[in-house]
């Protein structure tokens, strides 16, 4: 990679990526940063650091809220970025070794998949960065014949990964509940297939019967 860049530097065209980088840097400077809590303009003097990154806020109140959210998050309690990264890496070793599900990943760029899963899980467990990838329904809608057994196999690997990494039982339960909440979307179930919706329907039916 370095060699290619050096070779290109002999050409006047090399100025293009450098200029593009400059432009990006300038845009970032002129764009006012948004407060991650209230989404209003952030005050560059009202900041805090989390995992080596500086976050700016609209007010001290927003900063306190952000800090509290971080401290209380499952993400933080699990050990933050390093813990999630380690868990996802081990998780995909298990997934790819499992003949019930590894065919789904045959043509998938696994480096990208690791990164996406790290970002998704981090956000889902209360990490500081929002998930900006596809929603779970879209991400899995083209997987042929994906069913509950496949979902359970994936969940099983996540659970055993966390156990292997010595995460407390109670915490594992909480993570599995968070992951379980996307099951309907991953399996592309109709909203009305969801157990909650079914329960509500049944309750309505029963209420009607009683009225009669
Ligand atoms: C347990 C819940 C699951 C979560 C949280 C999850 C999460 C994700 C995420 C974050 C992505 C990337 C989306 C993007 O590109 O923006 C993804 C893609 C994918 N997932 Fe899942 N997933 C789950 C279950 C499953 C299951 C059960 C399977 C199959 C056994 C599966 C197979 C795949 C495949 C093959 C892709 C890549 C699709 C592509 O790039 O074309 N996932 N998943």
Boltz pocket constraint, residues with backbone or C-beta under 6 A from the ligand:
constraints:
  - pocket:
      binder: B
      contacts: [[A, 101], [A, 104], [A, 105], [A, 108], [A, 113], [A, 116], [A, 117], [A, 120], [A, 133], [A, 134], [A, 139], [A, 140], [A, 143], [A, 146], [A, 147], [A, 150], [A, 151], [A, 152], [A, 154], [A, 155], [A, 179], [A, 182], [A, 186]]
      max_distance: 6.0
